[in-house]
């Protein structure tokens, strides 16, 4: 009888050790959150988003479109996939800005465009021009944009390169900031 109790005790210990280990291990895994607490969480998204800003006289001042816009409440900003911005000129024509991604705070005071940013200037007369950079910050209420990164400007056969650029949309003026060099072809 003593031997059967000893065998029962050994069998119980051998069974309890793996069961206890399995129970503690699985409890620890279940208590951990599925997502990192610091992970950004989307509270809404919009497919084929269109945002239009109007001026005081009721005319379109800017139009922003994106195939996908996601809003993150924690930093209070929207992320835009492949945004396109249209800014009409006073006479006719438009500025068109394309990028791979964009960030816009809830205040909509600025839009930071990044990744193969292209600014196309299509005037009603004369040659169109294209400005290329990797990042451009657009300030919609001020009709202004700038970058400190390298910029390449192409207009017909002419091209210029610069370190930094400022664009004044309301004045239809572009300033290249420093280290400007390029090629101009006379007619």
C-alpha positions as CSV (number, residue, x, y, z in Angstrom):
1,X,0.0,0.0,0.0
2,X,2.9,2.3,0.7
3,X,4.3,1.6,-2.7
4,X,1.1,2.4,-4.5
5,X,0.8,5.7,-2.6
6,X,4.4,6.5,-3.6
7,X,3.7,5.7,-7.3
8,X,0.6,7.8,-7.2
9,X,2.5,10.7,-5.6
10,X,5.3,10.5,-8.3
11,X,2.7,10.3,-11.1
12,X,0.8,13.3,-9.6
13,X,4.1,15.4,-9.4
14,X,5.0,14.4,-13.0
15,X,1.6,15.5,-14.2
16,X,1.4,18.7,-12.1
17,X,4.8,20.2,-13.2
18,X,4.0,20.4,-16.9
19,X,0.4,21.5,-16.2
20,X,1.5,24.3,-13.9
21,X,4.2,25.4,-16.3
22,X,1.6,25.4,-19.2
23,X,-0.9,27.3,-17.0
24,X,1.5,30.1,-16.0
25,X,2.9,30.5,-19.5
26,X,-0.5,30.8,-21.1
27,X,-1.7,33.2,-18.5
28,X,1.2,35.5,-19.2
29,X,0.5,35.4,-22.9
30,X,-3.2,36.2,-22.5
31,X,-2.5,39.2,-20.2
32,X,-0.3,41.0,-22.8
33,X,-2.1,43.5,-25.1
34,X,-2.6,42.5,-28.7
35,X,-1.3,45.9,-29.9
36,X,1.5,48.0,-28.5
37,X,0.0,50.7,-26.3
38,X,1.9,53.4,-28.2
39,X,0.7,52.2,-31.6
40,X,-1.2,54.7,-33.6
41,X,-4.8,53.9,-34.0
42,X,-7.0,55.1,-36.9
43,X,-10.4,56.5,-35.8
44,X,-11.7,57.0,-39.4
45,X,-10.6,56.8,-43.0
46,X,-12.0,58.1,-46.3
47,X,-11.6,56.6,-49.7
48,X,-11.5,59.0,-52.7
49,X,-11.2,62.0,-50.3
50,X,-11.9,65.5,-51.7
51,X,-11.2,68.6,-49.6
52,X,-11.9,72.0,-51.1
53,X,-11.0,75.4,-49.7
54,X,-13.0,78.4,-50.9
55,X,-11.9,82.1,-50.8
56,X,-13.9,85.0,-49.5
57,X,-15.7,85.6,-52.8
58,X,-16.8,82.0,-53.0
59,X,-14.3,80.8,-55.6
60,X,-12.2,77.7,-55.2
61,X,-8.9,78.5,-53.7
62,X,-7.5,75.0,-53.4
63,X,-8.7,71.4,-54.0
64,X,-7.0,68.4,-52.3
65,X,-7.8,64.8,-53.4
66,X,-6.4,61.5,-52.1
67,X,-7.4,57.9,-52.9
68,X,-7.0,57.1,-49.2
69,X,-7.0,59.5,-46.2
70,X,-6.5,58.1,-42.6
71,X,-7.1,60.1,-39.4
72,X,-5.0,59.5,-36.3
73,X,-6.6,61.1,-33.2
74,X,-3.5,60.9,-31.0
75,X,-1.2,63.2,-33.0
76,X,-4.3,64.9,-34.4
77,X,-3.4,64.5,-38.1
78,X,-4.4,63.0,-41.3
79,X,-2.2,60.8,-43.5
80,X,-2.8,61.1,-47.3
81,X,-1.9,58.5,-49.9
82,X,-0.8,59.9,-53.3
83,X,-2.3,63.4,-52.6
84,X,-3.0,65.8,-55.5
85,X,-3.5,69.5,-54.9
86,X,-4.9,71.9,-57.4
87,X,-4.4,75.7,-57.0
88,X,-6.1,77.8,-59.7
89,X,-4.3,80.8,-61.1
90,X,-6.0,84.2,-61.3
91,X,-6.2,84.5,-65.1
92,X,-6.6,80.7,-65.9
93,X,-4.5,77.6,-65.7
94,X,-3.5,76.0,-62.4
95,X,-0.7,74.8,-60.2
96,X,-0.9,71.0,-59.7
97,X,1.1,69.3,-56.9
98,X,1.6,65.6,-56.7
99,X,3.3,63.5,-54.0
100,X,3.5,59.9,-52.8
101,X,2.3,60.8,-49.3
102,X,1.1,63.8,-47.2
103,X,0.5,64.7,-43.6
104,X,-2.0,67.4,-42.5
105,X,-2.8,68.4,-38.9
106,X,-6.4,68.8,-37.9
107,X,-6.0,72.6,-38.0
108,X,-5.2,72.2,-41.8
109,X,-2.7,75.0,-41.4
110,X,-0.1,73.1,-43.5
111,X,0.3,70.0,-45.6
112,X,3.7,68.3,-45.6
113,X,4.1,66.5,-48.9
114,X,6.8,63.9,-49.3
115,X,8.2,61.4,-51.8
116,X,8.7,62.4,-55.4
117,X,6.9,65.7,-55.0
118,X,6.1,67.3,-58.3
119,X,4.8,70.9,-58.7
120,X,3.4,71.6,-62.2
121,X,2.9,75.2,-63.2
122,X,0.5,75.4,-66.2
123,X,0.1,79.1,-67.2
124,X,-2.5,80.2,-69.7
125,X,0.3,81.2,-72.1
126,X,3.9,80.3,-72.3
127,X,5.7,77.2,-71.4
128,X,4.7,74.9,-68.5
129,X,7.3,74.2,-65.8
130,X,7.8,71.4,-63.4
131,X,9.5,71.6,-60.0
132,X,10.8,68.3,-58.4
133,X,11.8,67.8,-54.8
134,X,11.5,65.1,-52.1
135,X,9.5,67.2,-49.6
136,X,7.4,70.4,-49.8
137,X,5.5,72.1,-47.0
138,X,2.3,73.8,-48.3
139,X,0.5,76.4,-46.2
140,X,-3.0,76.6,-47.8
141,X,-4.3,79.7,-45.8
142,X,-1.2,81.7,-46.9
143,X,-1.0,80.5,-50.5
144,X,2.6,79.7,-49.9
145,X,4.9,76.6,-50.0
146,X,8.6,76.0,-49.2
147,X,11.3,73.4,-49.0
148,X,14.9,73.4,-47.9
149,X,15.8,70.3,-49.9
150,X,17.3,70.2,-53.4
151,X,14.9,71.3,-56.1
152,X,15.1,70.7,-59.9
153,X,13.1,73.1,-62.1
154,X,12.4,72.1,-65.7
155,X,10.9,74.4,-68.3
156,X,11.1,73.2,-71.9
157,X,14.8,72.7,-72.6
158,X,15.9,74.8,-69.7
159,X,16.6,73.4,-66.3
160,X,17.8,74.7,-62.9
161,X,18.9,73.1,-59.7
162,X,18.7,74.8,-56.3
163,X,19.0,74.2,-52.6
164,X,15.6,75.2,-51.3
165,X,12.6,77.0,-52.9
166,X,9.7,79.3,-51.9
167,X,6.5,79.4,-53.9
168,X,4.1,82.4,-53.6
169,X,0.9,81.1,-55.3
170,X,-1.0,84.4,-55.0
171,X,1.8,86.3,-56.6
172,X,2.6,83.5,-59.1
173,X,6.2,83.8,-58.1
174,X,8.9,81.2,-57.3
175,X,12.2,81.9,-55.5
176,X,15.1,79.6,-55.6
177,X,17.0,80.0,-52.4
178,X,20.7,79.1,-52.7
179,X,23.3,77.3,-54.8
180,X,21.3,77.9,-58.0
181,X,22.8,76.6,-61.2
182,X,21.2,75.6,-64.5
183,X,21.1,75.8,-68.3
184,X,19.2,78.3,-70.4
185,X,18.6,77.9,-74.1
186,X,18.1,81.2,-76.0
187,X,15.6,81.1,-78.9
